[in-house]
Amino acid sequence: MVTGFATSVDRLINQVGHWEQSRWWNHTGRSSGASTRADLVYALVQRLADRAADAERRPRRPVPRPTDMALPDQLRVMADDLIAATPGDDVLKLAADDVESVRRAI
């Protein structure tokens, strides 16, 4: 399951890693509560951080959001943290599904 999750993350990073600020600010047209593409990806980063914290049995903390251009790097770090936390396959499956959902939405 680690490979499937890592592949999903790689696909999303390849999709957005070269974006300029204007593309991050585009609206998604989705009713997920996120108004821009950047909001969607940031929310994903936070969910991955929360899953890693849960797997390590530590408190959840908000992920800083310095700039939208840093989102691909934050996504990579949070994905690596989740993998390092060695959660169960069910958690990795949910995380991979979440990544794919965001990838399709943006």
C-alpha positions in Angstrom: 0.0 0.0 0.0 3.0 2.3 0.6 3.8 2.2 -3.1 0.2 3.1 -4.2 0.2 6.1 -1.8 3.7 7.3 -2.9 2.7 7.0 -6.5 -0.5 9.1 -6.0 1.6 11.8 -4.2 4.2 11.8 -7.0 1.4 12.2 -9.6 0.0 15.2 -7.8 3.4 16.8 -7.2 4.2 16.3 -10.9 0.9 18.0 -11.8 1.3 21.0 -9.6 5.0 21.4 -9.0 5.6 23.8 -11.8 2.6 26.0 -11.2 3.0 29.7 -10.9 1.0 31.7 -8.3 -1.9 32.5 -10.7 -2.7 28.8 -11.2 -2.8 28.2 -7.4 -5.3 31.0 -7.0 -7.7 29.6 -9.6 -11.0 28.6 -8.1 -11.9 24.9 -8.1 -15.6 25.1 -8.6 -16.1 22.4 -6.0 -18.3 22.6 -3.0 -15.6 21.2 -0.6 -15.2 24.4 1.3 -11.9 25.2 -0.4 -12.1 28.2 -2.6 -8.9 27.8 -4.6 -6.6 25.1 -5.8 -4.1 26.1 -3.1 -6.8 25.8 -0.5 -7.5 22.2 -1.6 -3.9 21.2 -1.6 -3.2 22.8 1.8 -6.2 21.0 3.3 -4.7 17.7 1.9 -1.4 18.5 3.5 -3.1 19.1 6.8 -5.0 15.8 6.6 -1.8 13.9 5.9 -0.2 15.6 8.9 -3.1 14.6 11.1 -3.0 11.0 9.9 0.7 10.9 10.7 0.2 12.4 14.1 -2.6 9.8 14.8 -0.4 6.9 13.7 2.4 8.1 16.0 -0.1 8.7 18.8 0.9 12.4 19.2 -1.3 15.5 19.2 -2.4 17.0 15.9 -0.9 20.4 15.1 -1.7 22.9 12.4 0.7 22.9 9.5 2.2 26.3 8.7 1.3 27.8 5.4 4.1 30.2 4.3 3.3 30.5 0.6 1.3 28.6 -2.0 4.5 28.0 -4.0 5.7 25.9 -1.0 2.7 23.5 -1.2 4.4 20.8 -3.3 7.3 20.7 -0.8 4.9 20.5 2.1 3.0 17.8 0.4 6.2 15.8 -0.1 7.3 16.2 3.6 3.9 15.3 5.0 3.7 12.2 2.7 7.1 11.1 3.8 6.1 11.7 7.5 3.0 9.6 7.0 5.0 6.7 5.5 7.6 7.0 8.2 4.8 6.7 10.9 4.1 3.2 9.5 0.3 3.4 9.6 -1.9 0.5 8.7 -2.8 -0.2 5.1 -6.3 1.1 5.7 -4.9 4.5 6.6 -2.6 4.6 3.5 -5.5 3.6 1.3 -7.6 6.4 2.6 -4.7 8.8 2.2 -4.1 7.6 -1.4 -7.8 8.0 -2.2 -7.7 11.5 -0.7 -4.7 12.5 -2.8 -6.4 11.2 -6.0 -9.5 13.1 -5.1 -7.6 16.3 -4.9 -5.7 15.6 -8.1 -9.0 15.1 -10.0 -10.5 18.2 -8.4 -7.8 20.6 -9.4 
